[in-house]
């Protein structure tokens, strides 16, 4: 798909875009340099595009998806120099497209992945509205797909979904994430070829669960192995399950829920071996004409500590994950864009981590603004925040006081 060479506008320098200031604040130059040393990707000699600059550049691609690659580099270079973030006398030039591609290839995906893993921590503070249930941090698991350029390398690595006539136009990457629903912040992510199931990728993000969390998931995820894996983290679980799961009533509870046993197989169920105790909540939404029944399974066994009505009302928080995926696929990427930029699998992975880091930078600033204004983060618009990031003046070494107010407007 051809891209128009969009620019940042006449007379505007990167110093006029807070976005670079945000990246430098959230991911300081020293931290980026440390990650490059850890992954053995630091520049061996002074280049036109040092590895640190290329790392920020990949994140910049996530913030300016509708802008040409060289224009993103131009504004990044000017911004880093204006902020003084690139160190003294760092020789950075606006390189050609070929040089940019070579620099990204030298960098690889490992530094972006390491930086993501080191910084993807929960953002919500105690008392943040909508972020906790009875002291447990609310998180959710869900998945999506991302279209990538139709090159042979990408098609061989990621594969294409089937279509009514042959195959789809673009290869797709499957992405599964664990999101903190209150702050809309991803805290873990895993990616793989299109044919990789969401359940398989979920095994990579579930270990990020912690004992102070309550994890929500829809009915595509529950399996005995995933339930056990998640339970070993100490986190509490509230997952919707399919209607064909055999969960007989063993103990009826006063709030309408009941205790049952979740078995690994029908054979185990017959022998009553290899099972785990669960609590089941069933309800029907009154405003649904079809009368669809929801069936939730949870590790919260005591109805006095977690009443069924509260858990049923809590489950829709899972849909906050859909909003986060929409932010990644629509608002950051620009609604008219349908594919990423990278033409090789290694650079696709690198670009996705850059996109995740850019999203986290926006959400970190939004979280700070919400805390400062004592607001529920849901009250802030992600789209508005991205626009603020692109137009406000950066002011090192701290964010201008007006930024938080602008996000909270």
C-alpha positions in Angstrom: 0.0 0.0 0.0 1.5 3.4 -1.0 1.9 6.0 1.6 1.7 9.7 1.0 4.8 11.6 2.3 2.9 13.5 5.0 4.9 16.1 6.9 4.5 17.7 10.3 3.5 21.0 8.8 5.3 24.1 7.7 7.5 26.1 10.1 7.1 23.4 12.8 10.1 21.8 14.4 10.2 18.7 16.6 10.7 21.0 19.6 7.0 21.9 19.0 5.9 18.3 19.5 5.8 17.0 23.0 5.9 13.5 21.8 9.7 13.4 21.7 9.8 14.9 25.1 7.5 12.2 26.3 9.6 9.4 24.9 12.8 11.0 26.4 11.0 11.3 29.8 9.4 7.9 29.9 12.4 6.1 28.4 15.5 8.2 29.4 18.6 8.1 27.1 20.6 6.4 29.9 18.1 3.6 30.1 18.0 3.1 26.4 21.8 2.9 26.3 21.8 0.4 29.2 19.3 -1.8 27.3 21.5 -1.7 24.2 24.5 -2.8 26.2 22.5 -5.7 27.7 21.4 -6.9 24.3 24.8 -6.2 22.7 23.3 -3.8 20.2 25.2 -0.6 21.1 26.9 1.2 18.2 30.5 -0.1 17.8 31.5 3.2 16.2 30.0 6.6 15.7 27.4 6.4 12.9 25.0 8.8 11.3 22.3 6.9 13.1 23.5 5.7 16.5 21.6 2.7 18.0 20.0 5.0 20.7 18.5 7.3 18.1 17.2 4.3 16.1 15.5 3.0 19.2 13.7 6.3 19.7 13.0 6.4 16.0 11.1 3.0 16.1 9.0 4.3 18.9 8.4 7.5 16.9 7.1 5.4 14.1 4.4 4.3 16.5 3.4 7.8 17.4 3.4 9.1 13.8 2.0 6.2 11.8 0.6 8.5 9.1 3.9 10.3 8.5 6.7 9.2 6.1 9.7 7.4 7.5 12.2 10.2 6.7 9.9 12.9 8.1 9.6 11.0 11.4 13.4 10.8 11.6 13.8 14.5 10.8 11.5 15.6 13.6 13.1 13.0 16.0 16.6 14.2 15.3 15.6 17.9 15.8 13.7 17.0 19.0 16.5 15.0 20.6 19.1 17.7 19.8 16.7 20.4 21.1 16.1 18.4 24.3 19.8 17.6 24.7 18.8 14.0 25.1 21.3 12.6 22.7 24.4 13.6 24.6 27.1 16.1 23.5 27.9 16.5 19.9 26.1 13.3 18.7 26.4 13.4 14.9 22.9 12.5 13.8 21.7 13.1 10.2 18.4 12.6 8.4 19.5 9.5 6.5 18.1 8.0 3.3 15.4 5.3 3.4 18.0 2.6 2.7 20.2 3.8 5.5 17.2 3.9 7.9 16.3 0.3 6.9 19.9 -0.8 7.5 20.1 0.9 10.8 16.8 -0.8 11.9 18.1 -4.1 10.8 21.3 -3.7 12.8 19.3 -2.8 15.8 16.9 -5.8 15.6 14.0 -6.4 17.9 15.7 -7.5 21.1 16.4 -4.0 22.5 12.8 -2.9 22.0 11.5 -6.1 23.5 13.8 -5.7 26.5 12.8 -2.1 27.0 9.2 -3.1 26.8 9.6 -5.9 29.3 11.4 -3.7 31.8 8.9 -0.8 31.7 5.5 -2.6 31.2 4.5 -2.3 34.9 1.0 -1.4 36.2 0.2 2.3 36.2 -2.9 2.6 38.4 -2.3 3.8 42.0 -4.3 2.8 45.0 -7.5 4.7 44.9 -7.6 5.1 41.1 -11.3 4.9 40.2 -12.3 1.7 38.4 -8.9 0.1 38.7 -9.5 -2.3 41.7 -12.1 -4.6 43.1 -11.9 -5.1 46.8 -8.1 -4.5 46.7 -7.4 -6.6 43.6 -6.0 -4.9 40.5 -8.3 -5.6 37.5 -6.6 -7.0 34.4 -7.9 -8.7 31.3 -6.5 -11.0 28.6 -7.5 -10.7 24.9 -6.1 -10.9 21.4 -6.2 -9.3 18.0 -4.4 -9.4 14.6 -2.3 -6.8 12.8 -1.9 -6.7 9.0 1.7 -6.5 7.7 3.1 -5.8 4.2 2.6 -8.5 1.7 6.2 -9.6 1.2 7.3 -13.2 0.7 9.3 -13.1 3.9 6.3 -11.9 5.9 3.9 -14.3 4.2 6.2 -17.2 4.9 6.7 -16.2 8.5 3.3 -15.1 9.6 0.8 -16.6 7.1 -2.5 -15.2 5.8 -6.0 -15.9 7.0 -8.4 -17.7 4.7 -11.0 -15.7 2.7 -14.1 -16.4 0.8 -12.0 -16.4 -2.4 -8.6 -17.8 -1.7 -6.6 -16.0 0.9 -6.6 -12.5 2.5 -4.6 -9.7 1.0 -2.1 -9.3 3.8 -0.2 -11.6 6.2 -1.2 -11.1 9.8 0.5 -11.2 13.1 -1.5 -12.5 16.1 -1.1 -10.5 19.2 -2.3 -11.4 22.8 -2.0 -8.9 25.6 -2.6 -8.6 29.3 -4.1 -5.1 30.1 -4.6 -3.2 33.3 -8.2 -2.3 32.7 -8.3 0.8 35.0 -5.4 2.5 33.3 -5.8 1.0 29.9 -2.1 0.0 30.0 -0.7 -3.2 28.5 1.5 -5.0 31.0 2.4 -8.0 28.9 2.2 -9.0 25.2 3.0 -12.0 23.0 3.0 -12.3 19.2 3.2 -15.0 16.7 2.0 -16.2 13.2 -1.6 -15.9 12.3 -2.2 -19.6 12.8 -0.9 -19.5 16.4 -3.9 -19.7 18.7 -4.7 -17.1 21.3 -4.6 -19.8 23.9 -1.0 -20.6 23.0 0.1 -17.0 23.1 -1.8 -16.5 26.4 0.7 -19.0 28.0 3.4 -16.3 27.5 1.5 -13.4 29.1 -0.1 -15.3 32.0 3.1 -15.5 34.0 2.9 -11.7 34.3 -0.1 -12.1 36.6 0.5 -11.4 40.3 -1.2 -12.3 43.6 -2.8 -8.8 43.9 -4.6 -9.1 40.6 -8.1 -10.3 39.4 -7.9 -11.5 35.9 -10.8 -11.4 33.5 -11.1 -13.4 30.2 -13.7 -14.3 27.7 -14.9 -17.8 26.8 -12.3 -18.4 24.1 -9.5 -18.7 26.7 -10.6 -21.1 29.5 -8.9 -24.5 29.4 -7.8 -26.6 32.3 -4.1 -26.1 31.5 -4.4 -22.3 31.2 -6.6 -22.1 34.4 -3.9 -24.1 36.3 -1.1 -21.9 34.9 -2.9 -18.7 35.9 -3.8 -20.1 39.3 -0.2 -20.9 40.1 0.6 -17.1 39.9 -1.6 -16.5 42.9 -3.9 -14.2 41.0 -7.7 -14.5 41.3 -9.6 -15.4 38.1 -13.0 -14.5 36.7 -13.3 -16.1 33.2 -16.4 -16.7 31.1 -16.8 -20.4 30.0 -18.6 -22.1 27.3 -22.1 -23.6 27.9 -20.8 -27.1 27.1 -18.4 -27.2 30.0 -19.5 -29.7 32.5 -19.7 -27.9 35.8 -22.4 -29.6 37.9 -23.8 -28.0 41.0 -22.0 -29.4 44.0 -22.9 -26.8 46.6 -25.6 -24.1 46.1 -24.8 -20.8 47.6 -27.1 -18.1 49.0 -26.3 -15.5 46.3 -27.4 -17.8 43.5 -23.9 -19.0 42.6 -22.7 -22.5 43.2 -19.4 -24.4 43.8 -18.2 -27.0 41.4 -15.1 -28.8 40.3 -13.2 -28.1 37.0 -11.6 -31.3 35.7 -8.9 -31.8 33.1 -10.9 -34.3 31.1 -14.2 -36.3 31.2 -12.2 -39.3 32.4 -10.9 -37.3 35.3 -14.4 -36.2 36.0 -15.7 -39.8 36.1 -12.9 -40.8 38.4 -13.1 -37.5 40.3 -9.4 -36.9 40.0 -7.2 -34.1 38.8 -9.8 -31.4 39.5 -9.8 -27.9 41.0 -12.5 -26.2 43.0 -14.3 -23.3 41.3 -17.4 -21.2 41.8 -19.9 -20.7 39.0 -22.1 -17.7 38.4 -24.9 -17.9 35.7 -27.0 -14.9 34.7 -29.0 -13.5 31.7 -28.9 -9.9 30.6 -32.4 -8.5 30.6 -31.9 -6.2 27.7 -30.8 -9.0 25.3 -33.7 -10.2 23.1 -32.1 -13.6 22.6 -31.7 -14.1 26.4 -28.0 -15.1 26.1 -26.8 -16.8 29.3 -23.5 -15.7 30.8 -21.5 -18.4 32.7 -18.6 -17.2 34.8 -16.1 -19.4 36.6 -14.0 -17.9 39.4 -11.4 -18.7 42.0 -13.3 -16.4 44.5 -15.1 -19.2 46.3 -16.6 -17.2 49.2 -19.8 -15.3 48.2 -19.6 -13.1 51.3 -16.2 -11.7 50.0 -17.2 -11.5 46.4 -21.1 -11.6 45.8 -22.3 -13.0 42.5 -24.1 -9.7 41.6 -20.8 -7.8 42.0 -18.8 -10.2 39.9 -21.5 -10.2 37.2 -21.4 -6.4 37.1 -17.6 -6.5 37.1 -17.2 -8.9 34.1 -17.9 -6.1 31.5 -14.6 -4.5 32.6 -13.0 -7.1 30.3 -14.2 -5.1 27.3 -11.8 -2.3 28.3 -9.2 -4.5 26.6 -11.1 -4.0 23.4 -10.6 -0.3 23.8 -6.9 -0.7 24.2 -6.7 -2.8 21.1 -8.7 -0.1 19.3 -6.2 2.5 20.5 -3.3 0.5 19.0 -5.0 -0.4 15.7 -6.9 2.8 15.0 -6.0 5.9 17.0 -2.2 5.4 17.0 -2.0 4.0 13.5 -4.4 6.5 12.0 -7.8 5.1 11.0 -7.0 5.1 7.3 -3.9 2.8 7.7 -4.4 -0.9 7.5 -0.9 -2.3 7.5 2.4 -1.8 9.4 5.5 -0.5 7.5 8.0 -3.3 7.9 8.8 -5.7 5.1 10.8 -8.4 7.0 9.6 -10.5 10.0 12.4 -9.2 12.3 11.5 -5.5 11.6 7.7 -6.4 12.0 8.5 -7.6 15.5 10.6 -4.5 16.2 7.9 -2.2 14.9 5.2 -3.8 17.1 7.3 -3.4 20.2 7.9 0.2 19.2 4.1 0.6 18.8 3.6 -0.9 22.3 6.2 1.4 23.8 4.6 4.4 22.1 1.2 3.4 23.4 2.6 3.0 26.9 4.2 6.5 26.8 0.8 8.0 26.0 -1.0 6.0 28.7 1.7 6.9 31.2 1.2 10.6 30.7 -2.6 10.1 30.8 -2.3 8.2 34.1 -0.2 11.0 35.6 -2.7 13.6 34.4 -5.6 11.7 35.8 -3.9 11.2 39.2 -3.0 14.9 39.3 -6.6 16.0 38.6 -8.2 13.2 40.7 -10.0 11.8 37.7 -11.0 8.3 36.5 -8.6 7.6 33.6 -11.7 6.6 31.6 -12.7 10.3 31.6 -9.7 11.2 29.5 -9.7 10.8 25.7 -6.9 8.8 24.2 -7.4 10.5 20.8 -7.3 13.9 22.4 -4.2 13.0 24.4 -2.3 11.9 21.2 -3.2 15.2 19.6 -1.8 17.0 22.7 1.4 15.0 22.5 1.9 16.2 18.9 1.3 19.9 19.4 2.5 20.9 22.8 5.9 22.3 23.4 8.4 20.0 25.2 10.1 21.5 28.2 12.9 19.5 29.7 13.6 18.2 32.2 9.9 18.0 33.3 6.6 18.1 31.6 5.1 21.6 31.4 2.3 22.1 34.0 -0.1 22.8 31.2 0.2 19.3 29.7 -1.7 17.6 32.5 -4.4 20.2 32.3 -4.6 19.8 28.6 -5.1 16.1 28.8 -7.8 16.5 31.6 -9.8 19.1 29.6 
